[in-house]
Amino acid sequence: MAYPTKMRERAIQALKNGHSREEINELYGLGINTLRDWEKLETETGTLEKRPLNRGAYKIDREKLLEHYRKNPLSTNKETALIFNCSVSGIRSAKKVLKITRKKRQFNT
């Protein structure tokens, strides 16, 4: 859960004024580990602003993925993720959008 910067500042100021983490927990409903994280954030960065996420969006080329599975139908998600330089969950999601399902066992009738 993301808390506003003003709330973070009030909680840290209360810590600096001598209140215990348990008191702040009861007063604001914040977890003790959250307070520790905010203290660490302030000492490392000098501010209580949220850190930017260090991940970039990556879109898997659907045509290339389809071509890959045409050539390698038994390729696992992990192998494909290594080839496309992305996560396994990203491959799984792209396969779902493209309606690529796992190979089913064929029964003789």
Secondary structure, DSSP 4 states (H G I P E B T S, - for coil): ----HHHHHHHHHHHHTT--HHHHHHHH---HHHHHHHHHHHHHHSS-SPPPP--------HHHHHHHHHH-TT--HHHHHHHHTS-HHHHHHHHHHTT--PPPPPPP-
